């Protein structure tokens, strides 16, 4: 791998709690920005997150918006892909 690409992309699995709403907060990985996220709801299969937006009043997290709301305390898996801040593809 080209040394410029080393650690440019990082994957992470996180387990989230249902909020009763159609959004989740995800802690920001320092030095990276969130590139993509896929939610898995254990009893209904895979659901793609529709949009990802940074929480404007909190630089330490992102908000993941979905089509569906999930009951409070329902465990939901989330695959995250982070890309190094200011990384440029050549």
C-alpha positions as CSV (number, residue, x, y, z in Angstrom):
1,X,0.0,0.0,0.0
2,X,1.2,3.5,-0.8
3,X,2.4,5.1,2.5
4,X,0.1,8.1,1.7
5,X,-2.9,5.8,1.9
6,X,-1.9,4.1,5.2
7,X,-4.6,4.8,7.8
8,X,-6.5,7.1,5.3
9,X,-9.6,5.0,5.8
10,X,-10.6,3.3,9.1
11,X,-13.5,1.0,9.7
12,X,-15.3,0.7,13.0
13,X,-18.2,-1.3,14.4
14,X,-20.4,0.4,17.0
15,X,-23.4,-0.7,18.9
16,X,-26.0,2.0,19.3
17,X,-29.1,2.3,21.5
18,X,-32.4,3.1,20.0
19,X,-33.6,6.6,20.9
20,X,-37.2,6.4,20.0
21,X,-36.4,8.8,17.2
22,X,-35.0,8.5,13.7
23,X,-31.5,9.6,14.6
24,X,-28.4,8.5,16.5
25,X,-25.4,10.2,17.9
26,X,-21.9,8.8,17.0
27,X,-18.7,9.8,18.7
28,X,-16.3,11.5,16.4
29,X,-13.0,9.7,15.7
30,X,-10.4,12.3,16.3
31,X,-8.5,13.4,13.1
32,X,-11.2,11.7,10.9
33,X,-14.5,12.6,9.3
34,X,-17.4,10.2,8.9
35,X,-17.6,8.9,5.3
36,X,-20.4,6.3,5.5
37,X,-22.5,4.4,7.9
38,X,-24.8,1.3,7.6
39,X,-27.2,0.4,10.4
40,X,-28.2,-3.2,11.0
41,X,-31.3,-3.8,13.0
42,X,-31.0,-7.3,14.3
43,X,-34.6,-8.4,13.6
44,X,-35.2,-6.7,10.3
45,X,-32.0,-6.9,8.3
46,X,-29.9,-4.1,6.9
47,X,-31.1,-0.5,6.6
48,X,-28.9,2.1,5.0
49,X,-28.5,5.4,6.6
50,X,-30.0,8.1,4.4
51,X,-27.8,11.0,5.4
52,X,-24.9,11.8,7.6
53,X,-24.4,15.3,9.1
54,X,-22.1,16.8,11.6
55,X,-23.8,18.1,14.7
56,X,-23.3,21.8,14.4
57,X,-23.1,22.6,18.1
58,X,-20.9,19.7,19.1
59,X,-17.7,19.0,17.2
60,X,-17.3,15.7,19.1
61,X,-20.1,13.8,17.4
62,X,-22.1,13.1,14.2
63,X,-25.8,12.6,13.8
64,X,-27.0,9.7,11.7
65,X,-30.5,10.2,10.2
66,X,-32.6,7.3,9.0
67,X,-36.1,6.7,7.6
68,X,-37.2,4.7,10.6
69,X,-37.5,5.4,14.3
70,X,-36.4,2.6,16.7
71,X,-37.7,1.9,20.2
72,X,-35.6,3.2,23.1
73,X,-32.9,0.8,24.3
74,X,-33.2,-1.4,21.2
75,X,-29.6,-2.5,20.3
76,X,-28.6,-1.5,16.7
77,X,-25.3,-2.3,15.0
78,X,-23.6,0.3,12.9
79,X,-20.7,-0.1,10.5
80,X,-18.8,3.2,10.2
81,X,-16.1,4.2,7.7
82,X,-13.9,7.2,8.6
83,X,-11.6,9.1,6.3
84,X,-8.6,11.1,7.5
85,X,-9.4,14.8,7.6
86,X,-7.8,16.8,4.8
87,X,-7.0,13.6,2.9
88,X,-6.7,14.2,-0.9
89,X,-6.9,11.4,-3.5
90,X,-4.2,11.7,-6.2
